[in-house]
C-alpha cells in the first residue's frame, strides 16, 4: 500500500463543483461546457468529458473545501474568457483572504513589566541557590 492512499482525500463536494460548472455555464454559455465535452454520452445522459472534468476539478480544488467564501469571490470575479482549471485555480489563489487572527492586547504598564522581570530574576536566583546547596549535600 502506498503512503498516499492512507491519507484522507481532500475533494470538493460534488454539489460545489456542480455549482461552479453551472455558474460558469451561466456566465459563458456553451463556450465553457464545450471545453470539456467529448460527445460520448453516459447511460444517465451526461457527457463523459464534462463528468470527467468535474471529477478532476473536485480533486484538484479540494484545498478550498474549508474556504467556500474564496470560491464565491472567485465566481463573482470571472474573467472575460472561460478559464481552464489552472486559470481558475489562479483566480482562487487571488480571491483567498486569510482569516483574521485576533491580536492580544498588551495591557501591562512598563512598571508592571519591570516588577515581573524582577520577580522572575529573584526566582531564578533562588533556583540557582537551591541547586548549589543540593550539589554540596551530595
Secondary structure, 3 states (H helix, E strand, C coil): CCHHHHCCCCCCCHHHHHHHHHHHHHHHCHHHHHCCCCCCECCCCCEHHHHHHHHHHHHHCHHHCCCHHHHHHHHHCCCCCCCCHHHHHHHHHHHCCCCCCCCCCCCCCHHHHHHHHHHHHHHHHHHHHHHHHHHHHC
